[in-house]
């Protein structure tokens, strides 16, 4: 049985939509109304998170550093690296659930991402 050509895009769309809602982020009754998204999924090879600050403003290197220090003190975690050029934010090796939820509720945080392994050919 051959399907009409117009049916194939419809089937493909439904197939892709089945995966569109899949996400590793779980809204754990966070104490804020619009938490920053948590992107990606945990990796067995690489631990930690990347926290990216809002991109709709200009950040100086000093602002990135001071904001990162304030957040680390407030949510009790150790910063691995800070980033001030291509993007603004920081990375951490570990975050408690409370620290992760707290960072997602910070207005300066645009999104968080699980660290992952990247291979360049």
FIKOLZA-1660 file (N, C-alpha, C; in steps of 0.1 Angstrom, whole numbers, plus 5000, padded with zeros to 4 digits):
% residues 121
   i   px   py   pz ch aa at
   1 5008 4988 5000  A  X  N
   1 5000 5000 5000  A  X CA
   1 5009 5012 5000  A  X  C
   2 5006 5021 4991  A  X  N
   2 5014 5034 4990  A  X CA
   2 5006 5045 4997  A  X  C
   3 5013 5053 5004  A  X  N
   3 5006 5065 5010  A  X CA
   3 5007 5076 5001  A  X  C
   4 4997 5085 5001  A  X  N
   4 4998 5097 4993  A  X CA
   4 5009 5106 4999  A  X  C
   5 5015 5113 4990  A  X  N
   5 5027 5122 4994  A  X CA
   5 5023 5132 5005  A  X  C
   6 5011 5136 5005  A  X  N
   6 5007 5146 5015  A  X CA
   6 5006 5140 5029  A  X  C
   7 5005 5127 5030  A  X  N
   7 5003 5120 5043  A  X CA
   7 5017 5119 5050  A  X  C
   8 5027 5117 5042  A  X  N
   8 5041 5115 5048  A  X CA
   8 5045 5127 5057  A  X  C
   9 5044 5139 5053  A  X  N
   9 5048 5150 5062  A  X CA
   9 5039 5151 5075  A  X  C
  10 5027 5147 5074  A  X  N
  10 5018 5147 5086  A  X CA
  10 5023 5136 5095  A  X  C
  11 5026 5124 5091  A  X  N
  11 5031 5113 5099  A  X CA
  11 5044 5117 5105  A  X  C
  12 5053 5123 5097  A  X  N
  12 5066 5128 5103  A  X CA
  12 5064 5138 5113  A  X  C
  13 5055 5147 5112  A  X  N
  13 5052 5158 5122  A  X CA
  13 5048 5152 5135  A  X  C
  14 5038 5142 5134  A  X  N
  14 5033 5136 5146  A  X CA
  14 5044 5128 5153  A  X  C
  15 5053 5122 5145  A  X  N
  15 5064 5114 5151  A  X CA
  15 5073 5124 5159  A  X  C
  16 5077 5135 5153  A  X  N
  16 5086 5145 5159  A  X CA
  16 5079 5151 5171  A  X  C
  17 5067 5154 5170  A  X  N
  17 5060 5160 5182  A  X CA
  17 5059 5151 5194  A  X  C
  18 5060 5138 5192  A  X  N
  18 5060 5129 5203  A  X CA
  18 5072 5131 5212  A  X  C
  19 5083 5136 5205  A  X  N
  19 5096 5138 5213  A  X CA
  19 5098 5153 5217  A  X  C
  20 5090 5161 5212  A  X  N
  20 5091 5176 5214  A  X CA
  20 5089 5179 5229  A  X  C
  21 5080 5172 5236  A  X  N
  21 5077 5174 5250  A  X CA
  21 5087 5168 5259  A  X  C
  22 5096 5160 5254  A  X  N
  22 5106 5153 5263  A  X CA
  22 5116 5162 5268  A  X  C
  23 5118 5162 5281  A  X  N
  23 5128 5171 5288  A  X CA
  23 5133 5164 5300  A  X  C
  24 5145 5167 5304  A  X  N
  24 5150 5162 5316  A  X CA
  24 5147 5171 5328  A  X  C
  25 5142 5183 5325  A  X  N
  25 5139 5192 5336  A  X CA
  25 5126 5189 5343  A  X  C
  26 5126 5189 5356  A  X  N
  26 5114 5186 5363  A  X CA
  26 5111 5198 5372  A  X  C
  27 5099 5203 5371  A  X  N
  27 5095 5214 5380  A  X CA
  27 5092 5209 5394  A  X  C
  28 5102 5210 5403  A  X  N
  28 5101 5204 5416  A  X CA
  28 5094 5214 5426  A  X  C
  29 5083 5219 5422  A  X  N
  29 5076 5229 5430  A  X CA
  29 5086 5240 5434  A  X  C
  30 5092 5246 5425  A  X  N
  30 5102 5256 5428  A  X CA
  30 5095 5268 5434  A  X  C
  31 5102 5276 5442  A  X  N
  31 5096 5287 5449  A  X CA
  31 5095 5300 5440  A  X  C
  32 5096 5298 5427  A  X  N
  32 5095 5310 5418  A  X CA
  32 5086 5306 5407  A  X  C
  33 5080 5316 5401  A  X  N
  33 5070 5314 5390  A  X CA
  33 5076 5311 5377  A  X  C
  34 5088 5316 5374  A  X  N
  34 5094 5314 5361  A  X CA
  34 5108 5310 5362  A  X  C
  35 5111 5297 5366  A  X  N
  35 5125 5293 5367  A  X CA
  35 5132 5292 5354  A  X  C
  36 5145 5294 5355  A  X  N
  36 5154 5293 5343  A  X CA
  36 5154 5278 5339  A  X  C
  37 5154 5275 5326  A  X  N
  37 5153 5261 5322  A  X CA
  37 5166 5254 5325  A  X  C
  38 5165 5241 5327  A  X  N
  38 5176 5232 5329  A  X CA
  38 5177 5223 5316  A  X  C
  39 5188 5225 5309  A  X  N
  39 5189 5219 5296  A  X CA
  39 5198 5207 5296  A  X  C
  40 5196 5197 5287  A  X  N
  40 5204 5186 5286  A  X CA
  40 5200 5175 5296  A  X  C
  41 5210 5166 5298  A  X  N
  41 5207 5155 5307  A  X CA
  41 5221 5151 5313  A  X  C
  42 5220 5145 5325  A  X  N
  42 5232 5141 5332  A  X CA
  42 5241 5132 5323  A  X  C
  43 5254 5133 5325  A  X  N
  43 5263 5125 5317  A  X CA
  43 5271 5116 5327  A  X  C
  44 5273 5104 5322  A  X  N
  44 5281 5095 5331  A  X CA
  44 5296 5098 5330  A  X  C
  45 5300 5105 5319  A  X  N
  45 5314 5108 5316  A  X CA
  45 5318 5121 5323  A  X  C
  46 5309 5131 5323  A  X  N
  46 5313 5144 5328  A  X CA
  46 5302 5149 5338  A  X  C
  47 5307 5154 5350  A  X  N
  47 5298 5159 5360  A  X CA
  47 5297 5174 5359  A  X  C
  48 5287 5179 5366  A  X  N
  48 5286 5193 5368  A  X CA
  48 5276 5200 5359  A  X  C
  49 5276 5214 5360  A  X  N
  49 5266 5222 5354  A  X CA
  49 5273 5235 5348  A  X  C
  50 5267 5240 5338  A  X  N
  50 5271 5254 5333  A  X CA
  50 5259 5263 5336  A  X  C
  51 5262 5274 5342  A  X  N
  51 5252 5284 5345  A  X CA
  51 5254 5296 5337  A  X  C
  52 5244 5300 5329  A  X  N
  52 5246 5311 5320  A  X CA
  52 5237 5323 5324  A  X  C
  53 5244 5334 5325  A  X  N
  53 5237 5346 5329  A  X CA
  53 5229 5352 5317  A  X  C
  54 5219 5361 5320  A  X  N
  54 5210 5367 5310  A  X CA
  54 5219 5374 5299  A  X  C
  55 5215 5371 5287  A  X  N
  55 5223 5377 5276  A  X CA
  55 5217 5390 5270  A  X  C
  56 5207 5395 5276  A  X  N
  56 5201 5408 5271  A  X CA
  56 5207 5420 5277  A  X  C
  57 5219 5419 5284  A  X  N
  57 5226 5430 5290  A  X CA
  57 5241 5428 5288  A  X  C
  58 5248 5439 5289  A  X  N
  58 5263 5439 5288  A  X CA
  58 5268 5435 5302  A  X  C
  59 5277 5426 5303  A  X  N
  59 5283 5422 5315  A  X CA
  59 5298 5425 5315  A  X  C
  60 5303 5432 5325  A  X  N
  60 5318 5433 5326  A  X CA
  60 5323 5421 5333  A  X  C
  61 5336 5419 5332  A  X  N
  61 5343 5408 5338  A  X CA
  61 5341 5409 5353  A  X  C
  62 5342 5421 5359  A  X  N
  62 5340 5423 5373  A  X CA
  62 5326 5419 5378  A  X  C
  63 5316 5423 5370  A  X  N
  63 5302 5419 5373  A  X CA
  63 5300 5404 5373  A  X  C
  64 5305 5398 5363  A  X  N
  64 5304 5383 5363  A  X CA
  64 5310 5377 5375  A  X  C
  65 5322 5382 5379  A  X  N
  65 5329 5376 5390  A  X CA
  65 5322 5379 5403  A  X  C
  66 5317 5391 5405  A  X  N
  66 5311 5395 5418  A  X CA
  66 5297 5388 5419  A  X  C
  67 5289 5387 5408  A  X  N
  67 5277 5380 5408  A  X CA
  67 5279 5365 5411  A  X  C
  68 5289 5359 5405  A  X  N
  68 5292 5345 5407  A  X CA
  68 5295 5343 5422  A  X  C
  69 5304 5351 5427  A  X  N
  69 5307 5350 5441  A  X CA
  69 5295 5351 5451  A  X  C
  70 5286 5361 5448  A  X  N
  70 5274 5362 5456  A  X CA
  70 5265 5350 5455  A  X  C
  71 5263 5345 5443  A  X  N
  71 5255 5333 5442  A  X CA
  71 5261 5321 5449  A  X  C
  72 5275 5319 5447  A  X  N
  72 5282 5308 5454  A  X CA
  72 5280 5309 5469  A  X  C
  73 5281 5321 5474  A  X  N
  73 5279 5323 5489  A  X CA
  73 5265 5320 5493  A  X  C
  74 5256 5325 5485  A  X  N
  74 5241 5324 5489  A  X CA
  74 5236 5309 5488  A  X  C
  75 5241 5302 5478  A  X  N
  75 5236 5288 5476  A  X CA
  75 5246 5278 5479  A  X  C
  76 5257 5282 5485  A  X  N
  76 5268 5273 5490  A  X CA
  76 5272 5262 5480  A  X  C
  77 5280 5266 5471  A  X  N
  77 5287 5257 5461  A  X CA
  77 5300 5263 5457  A  X  C
  78 5309 5255 5452  A  X  N
  78 5322 5259 5447  A  X CA
  78 5322 5261 5432  A  X  C
  79 5327 5272 5428  A  X  N
  79 5328 5275 5414  A  X CA
  79 5340 5269 5408  A  X  C
  80 5339 5263 5396  A  X  N
  80 5350 5257 5389  A  X CA
  80 5357 5268 5380  A  X  C
  81 5349 5274 5371  A  X  N
  81 5354 5284 5362  A  X CA
  81 5344 5295 5360  A  X  C
  82 5348 5307 5358  A  X  N
  82 5339 5317 5354  A  X CA
  82 5342 5321 5339  A  X  C
  83 5331 5326 5332  A  X  N
  83 5332 5329 5318  A  X CA
  83 5327 5343 5316  A  X  C
  84 5335 5351 5309  A  X  N
  84 5331 5365 5307  A  X CA
  84 5331 5370 5293  A  X  C
  85 5334 5362 5283  A  X  N
  85 5336 5366 5270  A  X CA
  85 5326 5361 5260  A  X  C
  86 5327 5349 5255  A  X  N
  86 5317 5343 5246  A  X CA
  86 5303 5342 5252  A  X  C
  87 5303 5339 5264  A  X  N
  87 5291 5339 5272  A  X CA
  87 5295 5343 5286  A  X  C
  88 5285 5347 5294  A  X  N
  88 5287 5351 5308  A  X CA
  88 5281 5341 5317  A  X  C
  89 5289 5336 5327  A  X  N
  89 5284 5327 5336  A  X CA
  89 5295 5319 5343  A  X  C
  90 5292 5307 5347  A  X  N
  90 5302 5299 5354  A  X CA
  90 5299 5284 5353  A  X  C
  91 5308 5276 5357  A  X  N
  91 5306 5261 5358  A  X CA
  91 5309 5257 5372  A  X  C
  92 5303 5246 5376  A  X  N
  92 5305 5240 5389  A  X CA
  92 5305 5224 5387  A  X  C
  93 5312 5218 5396  A  X  N
  93 5313 5203 5395  A  X CA
  93 5301 5197 5401  A  X  C
  94 5296 5202 5412  A  X  N
  94 5285 5197 5419  A  X CA
  94 5275 5207 5424  A  X  C
  95 5263 5204 5424  A  X  N
  95 5252 5213 5430  A  X CA
  95 5243 5204 5438  A  X  C
  96 5239 5209 5450  A  X  N
  96 5229 5202 5457  A  X CA
  96 5215 5205 5450  A  X  C
  97 5205 5197 5453  A  X  N
  97 5192 5199 5448  A  X CA
  97 5187 5213 5451  A  X  C
  98 5190 5217 5464  A  X  N
  98 5186 5230 5468  A  X CA
  98 5193 5242 5461  A  X  C
  99 5206 5240 5459  A  X  N
  99 5214 5250 5451  A  X CA
  99 5209 5251 5437  A  X  C
 100 5206 5239 5431  A  X  N
 100 5202 5239 5417  A  X CA
 100 5188 5246 5416  A  X  C
 101 5179 5243 5425  A  X  N
 101 5166 5250 5425  A  X CA
 101 5167 5265 5427  A  X  C
 102 5176 5268 5437  A  X  N
 102 5178 5282 5440  A  X CA
 102 5184 5290 5428  A  X  C
 103 5194 5284 5421  A  X  N
 103 5199 5291 5409  A  X CA
 103 5189 5293 5398  A  X  C
 104 5180 5283 5397  A  X  N
 104 5170 5284 5386  A  X CA
 104 5160 5295 5389  A  X  C
 105 5159 5299 5402  A  X  N
 105 5150 5310 5405  A  X CA
 105 5157 5324 5406  A  X  C
 106 5170 5325 5403  A  X  N
 106 5177 5337 5403  A  X CA
 106 5174 5345 5390  A  X  C
 107 5171 5358 5391  A  X  N
 107 5166 5365 5379  A  X CA
 107 5178 5368 5369  A  X  C
 108 5190 5367 5374  A  X  N
 108 5202 5369 5365  A  X CA
 108 5205 5356 5357  A  X  C
 109 5200 5345 5360  A  X  N
 109 5203 5332 5353  A  X CA
 109 5193 5330 5342  A  X  C
 110 5199 5329 5330  A  X  N
 110 5191 5327 5318  A  X CA
 110 5188 5312 5316  A  X  C
 111 5198 5303 5318  A  X  N
 111 5195 5289 5318  A  X CA
 111 5207 5282 5324  A  X  C
 112 5205 5269 5328  A  X  N
 112 5215 5260 5333  A  X CA
 112 5216 5248 5323  A  X  C
 113 5227 5242 5322  A  X  N
 113 5229 5231 5314  A  X CA
 113 5238 5221 5320  A  X  C
 114 5234 5208 5319  A  X  N
 114 5244 5198 5324  A  X CA
 114 5256 5198 5315  A  X  C
 115 5268 5196 5321  A  X  N
 115 5280 5196 5314  A  X CA
 115 5280 5183 5306  A  X  C
 116 5286 5183 5294  A  X  N
 116 5287 5171 5286  A  X CA
 116 5300 5170 5279  A  X  C
 117 5302 5159 5273  A  X  N
 117 5315 5156 5266  A  X CA
 117 5313 5160 5251  A  X  C
 118 5322 5168 5246  A  X  N
 118 5321 5173 5232  A  X CA
 118 5334 5168 5225  A  X  C
 119 5332 5162 5214  A  X  N
 119 5343 5157 5206  A  X CA
 119 5344 5166 5193  A  X  C
 120 5356 5170 5190  A  X  N
 120 5359 5178 5178  A  X CA
 120 5367 5170 5169  A  X  C
 121 5363 5169 5156  A  X  N
 121 5370 5161 5146  A  X CA
 121 5379 5170 5138  A  X  C
% end
